Structure formats: structure tokens, C-alpha cells
Amino acid sequence: MIGAALLELRGLRKDFGGLEAVKDVSFTVREGQIKALIGPNGAGKTTIFNLLTGVLPAQAGRAEFAGTSLLGLAPHRIAALGVGRTFQTTLLFDDMTVLENVMVGHHLRGRMGLLGSALRGSGVRAEERVTREAAMEALARVAVAEVAARPAGELPIGQRRLVEVARALAAQPRLLLMDEPAAGLNMRETEQMGELIRQIRDAGVTVLLVEHDMSLVMGISEEILVLDRGERLAEGPPEAIQKDERVLAAYLGEEAEEC
């Protein structure tokens, strides 16, 4: 069931040397929702994700998660609040095992943190067991527990994407930002990713995704926000967005490079 507002953006703006990548964008993501950000290349979708996760500073506006302002916070602070993220290009540690990659995500929730684990201080062994168990549970949720001992660098793209989702889930987020989760996947893998996203939402994690595969977006989203050249173009349920002439014109027009 869709609940109260979990993420609220108001008048968010980001410039790059005079280029307005995000122009006074406002929208709300409600708890229990799957919401999609779509738009041509250069629309500002990934820039918004970078603003929300502390990778980039905003010039103006507000972004509040569960009543707490995200702007100005460091990425690890935002993650600790309950905002998880996956990336367009999978960012795994290829020389580490799959299990070790996912354990990195859960360390955000541990009392010792990454530094304490590295120093092998008091209580680390017990916490390490908890972290390992949580990581294995996350791998099981995305159906790749059988590759836990393999080096991440050996995995094909489909499994790499699932491992990255598992790492994000291991941090126990309330909101998961997914940046093109179907990129590089074949049709069967894309369908499986769509089902996984539904399962994640059904387990209590709100999802905001950026995606170019329109069949996936239209099949799983309750609400869609369309951006064009950094501005909010349209917003509504999938059936309304598919018929919106402004959206059709934006997708048929000339595409710029992604900001």
C-alpha cells in the first residue's frame, strides 16, 4: 500500500558551468511506491540521483528524506539514513568475492563500521558473523547465493547487476535509487529484474528508478516523472504518460548527451 511522502524535492537546481542540468525540479516519492524518472539523454536523471546521494552539491532547492534534509550531507551519512543506490555501470570490487562485496554494504549498519573491522577491534568477530549472514540473506533475495565465493570480476553482466542490488539491500535501505538496472540485460533478464524490483517493494523498500527500457518502466511503475533538458515535463500513471503528446515529442526529438 502506498503511504505518506518519503522523499520530497522542491525547486532542486544544479548548474554545470552555466548549463542548467536540473531546473527547479519538484516531485514526491511516497512510501511503498515504485516511481520512475524517464527522459531523453541529457534530461538530468542521473544528476538528480547524484544530488540526492551527496555526490554533487545542489545550487538551490530542498530534498528531504523522511523529514531530514539530504542536501549538504556526506554520501555515507545519506546511506546511513536509509537511502541506497545502484549505478548505471556496476561498481563492484572485482578482486573481492561476491560475498565480500555485499558485506561492504552491510558494514554501514554495524557498530564497528569499516574502520573498526579493518582494525579487528573488540567485538569485530561477532559483528563479522552478523554481517556475513546479512550478506548471504541479501544474495539469496536476488537469487545469486550460489556464486557467493566467486570473484566478482568473473561474473557476467546480469549477475553483476544482481550482486550490486544485493549490496544495496544489505545496507537495509528504506528507499532504493536504481540507475538503469536493466542496462546490458537481455529480455529474459530484464523481466527477472522487473519481478525482483516488485519483490523489493513488497518487502517494504520504496523504489525510485531511472530506466530507458520503457516496457520495464510501464510494467512496474505506479507513477512516472518525465524530465526533458533538466525540467519537469510530465508526471502521472503509466497509461497517462504513454498518451502525453509532450512526452512523445521529447522522445522523438534530438537527444543531447547525459548530464
C-alpha positions, -999 to 999 in steps of 0.1 A, spaced: 0 0 0 13 35 -9 17 56 21 29 91 31 56 111 14 91 96 20 112 117 -4 103 153 -13 121 175 -37 113 212 -41 129 236 -65 160 215 -69 186 231 -92 221 222 -105 243 241 -130 274 229 -147 294 260 -159 263 278 -170 245 247 -183 213 241 -163 213 204 -158 184 204 -133 160 233 -134 137 238 -103 126 202 -102 99 192 -77 84 159 -70 74 134 -43 80 97 -38 56 80 -14 64 51 9 57 18 -8 58 32 -43 77 22 -74 83 55 -92 103 60 -124 123 90 -137 125 89 -175 135 112 -203 159 116 -232 196 116 -227 206 149 -211 174 152 -192 192 153 -158 180 120 -144 214 108 -131 223 143 -119 192 142 -96 204 108 -82 239 124 -76 223 153 -58 202 130 -36 231 108 -26 256 136 -19 279 130 -49 271 166 -61 261 197 -43 229 215 -54 228 252 -62 192 256 -48 162 238 -36 153 212 -10 155 175 -8 141 158 23 140 121 32 116 111 60 118 148 72 156 151 71 173 173 46 198 154 24 215 184 9 249 191 23 253 156 39 281 133 30 272 102 10 279 78 39 255 99 61 228 97 35 233 59 31 231 55 69 197 74 69 183 47 47 189 58 11 205 30 -11 217 32 -47 228 11 -76 246 26 -106 245 27 -144 278 9 -146 282 -18 -119 308 -7 -93 319 -39 -78 354 -48 -64 364 -73 -90 392 -88 -69 369 -95 -39 344 -123 -37 308 -117 -43 301 -122 -6 328 -97 4 313 -71 -20 279 -75 -4 293 -74 31 307 -39 24 271 -27 21 261 -41 55 291 -26 73 271 7 72 247 -8 97 274 -23 120 285 -6 152 322 -10 143 319 3 107 345 -3 80 374 12 101 367 -9 131 365 -40 110 399 -32 94 415 -27 129 400 -60 141 389 -44 174 368 -59 202 336 -73 191 345 -75 155 343 -113 152 307 -113 164 297 -84 142 315 -100 112 293 -131 116 262 -109 116 274 -91 85 282 -123 67 247 -137 75 231 -105 63 251 -105 31 241 -141 24 205 -133 30 207 -104 6 223 -126 -21 195 -152 -15 169 -124 -20 183 -117 -55 189 -154 -63 226 -154 -67 237 -170 -33 254 -199 -53 281 -175 -66 290 -161 -31 325 -175 -32 334 -164 -67 354 -133 -75 331 -106 -87 352 -100 -117 343 -134 -132 305 -127 -133 285 -119 -164 267 -85 -165 233 -100 -154 247 -114 -122 269 -83 -116 237 -62 -116 221 -86 -91 251 -85 -68 250 -47 -68 213 -48 -59 222 -73 -31 249 -50 -18 224 -21 -17 198 -42 1 224 -54 27 225 -18 39 188 -21 48 175 9 29 141 24 31 145 40 -3 164 24 -32 176 45 -61 182 23 -91 200 38 -120 193 19 -152 190 -16 -136 182 -32 -169 212 -18 -188 230 -45 -207 204 -72 -198 186 -94 -223 148 -96 -225 146 -126 -200 170 -109 -175 150 -76 -178 118 -95 -170 135 -111 -140 148 -77 -129 113 -63 -130 100 -91 -109 128 -85 -84 120 -48 -82 84 -57 -73 96 -81 -47 119 -54 -32 89 -30 -30 67 -57 -15 93 -63 12 90 -27 23 116 -8 3 104 21 -17 120 23 -52 129 53 -74 144 42 -107 159 57 -138 154 34 -168 154 36 -206 136 3 -211 101 15 -215 85 -19 -213 101 -24 -179 91 11 -167 55 8 -179 51 -26 -164 63 -20 -129 58 17 -121 28 32 -103 39 67 -112 63 82 -138 80 116 -139 93 127 -173 122 151 -175 134 170 -206 165 192 -206 165 193 -168 129 204 -164 98 185 -152 78 178 -184 50 155 -172 40 133 -143 14 107 -138 5 70 -141 19 49 -170 -13 50 -190 -14 88 -190 23 92 -197 21 69 -228 -5 92 -243 11 125 -235 20 144 -267 47 164 -249 64 132 -238 62 117 -273 77 149 -288 106 148 -263 115 112 -271 112 118 -309 133 149 -307 170 153 -309 188 139 -279 217 156 -261 244 139 -240 235 128 -205 245 153 -178 
